[in-house]
Each structure stands twice: as C-alpha cells, then as structure tokens.
Amino acid sequence: MRLCRHYGMAGLFAAIGLGVLSYSVWYWLDQHQIVTVTIVAPTGEKTGVYRVRKGDIADAKMVTVDGLHIRFSTAERLEILAD
C-alpha cells in the first residue's frame, strides 16, 4: 500500500511537472511567433505594415523584427495577421 502511494505521488508530480514544462514551451513559442501588423489610422488609411513578434506588442508600442521601435495612439487600430 505504501509503495503504491509512493509511486502514485511520484507519478502525479511528474505529470504536473510535464504539464508545466509543456505550457512553458508552448507559451515561449507563441510569444516568439512572427506576425504581420498593419497600423490603420482613424481615417481608415493604412499607415504602415510591419513584421513583429507577438510578445513584442505592448499597450501603445511594439518592436519590429528589424529592431524598429514604434509607438501608436489608442485611436489607431492594429490588424494582426499570422504569417
């Protein structure tokens, strides 16, 4: 009985560890996915198209793959397309 409980707990911790590791890898890959971002002005004209990692898009700024730092206003709209 003790041995069964010991292996059961070890298996449970191994499954939890594997789940946390799997989620961490998935999250890292998702945040490093490159997407195409189009900034659209309130007037409807497109002001720029950029390639950006998903994790580099913040509240009012983003960093392109080329290292360009871009700030945008809350009135502008972002169109994000996965590559």
C-alpha positions as CSV (number, residue, x, y, z in Angstrom):
1,M,0.0,0.0,0.0
2,R,2.8,2.4,0.9
3,L,4.7,1.6,-2.2
4,C,1.6,2.2,-4.4
5,R,1.1,5.6,-2.7
6,H,4.7,6.5,-3.2
7,Y,4.7,5.7,-6.9
8,G,1.3,7.4,-7.3
9,M,2.6,10.6,-5.8
10,A,5.8,10.4,-7.9
11,G,3.6,9.9,-11.0
12,L,1.4,12.8,-10.0
13,F,4.3,15.2,-9.5
14,A,5.9,14.0,-12.8
15,A,2.6,14.7,-14.7
16,I,2.3,18.2,-13.1
17,G,5.9,18.9,-14.0
18,L,5.4,17.7,-17.6
19,G,2.3,19.9,-17.8
20,V,4.1,23.0,-16.6
21,L,7.0,22.4,-18.9
22,S,4.7,21.8,-21.9
23,Y,2.8,25.0,-21.2
24,S,6.1,27.0,-20.8
25,V,7.4,25.8,-24.1
26,W,4.1,26.5,-25.9
27,Y,3.9,30.0,-24.4
28,W,7.5,30.8,-25.4
29,L,6.9,29.6,-28.9
30,D,3.6,31.5,-29.1
31,Q,5.3,34.8,-27.9
32,H,8.1,34.4,-30.5
33,Q,5.7,33.8,-33.4
34,I,6.2,36.4,-36.1
35,V,3.0,38.2,-37.2
36,T,2.3,40.9,-39.7
37,V,0.9,44.1,-38.1
38,T,-0.9,46.8,-40.1
39,I,-1.5,50.1,-38.4
40,V,-4.7,51.8,-39.6
41,A,-5.3,55.4,-38.8
42,P,-8.7,56.6,-37.5
43,T,-9.4,58.0,-41.0
44,G,-9.1,54.5,-42.5
45,E,-5.8,54.9,-44.3
46,K,-3.1,52.3,-43.6
47,T,0.0,53.9,-42.2
48,G,2.4,51.0,-42.1
49,V,2.9,47.3,-42.4
50,Y,5.4,45.6,-40.1
51,R,6.7,42.2,-39.1
52,V,6.6,41.8,-35.3
53,R,7.0,39.0,-32.7
54,K,3.7,38.6,-30.8
55,G,5.5,39.1,-27.5
56,D,6.9,42.5,-28.6
57,I,3.4,44.1,-29.0
58,A,2.5,46.1,-25.9
59,D,-0.1,48.6,-25.0
60,A,0.9,51.5,-27.2
61,K,4.2,50.4,-28.7
62,M,5.8,47.5,-30.5
63,V,9.3,46.4,-31.6
64,T,9.7,45.1,-35.2
65,V,11.9,42.1,-36.1
66,D,14.4,44.6,-37.5
67,G,14.6,46.4,-34.1
68,L,12.5,49.4,-35.0
69,H,10.5,50.8,-32.0
70,I,7.1,52.1,-33.0
71,R,4.6,53.9,-30.8
72,F,1.0,54.3,-31.8
73,S,-2.0,56.1,-30.4
74,T,-5.1,54.5,-28.8
75,A,-7.1,55.9,-31.7
76,E,-5.2,53.8,-34.3
77,R,-6.3,50.3,-35.0
78,L,-3.9,47.3,-35.3
79,E,-4.6,44.5,-37.8
80,I,-2.6,41.4,-36.8
81,L,-2.2,38.5,-39.3
82,A,-0.3,35.3,-38.5
83,D,2.4,34.5,-41.1
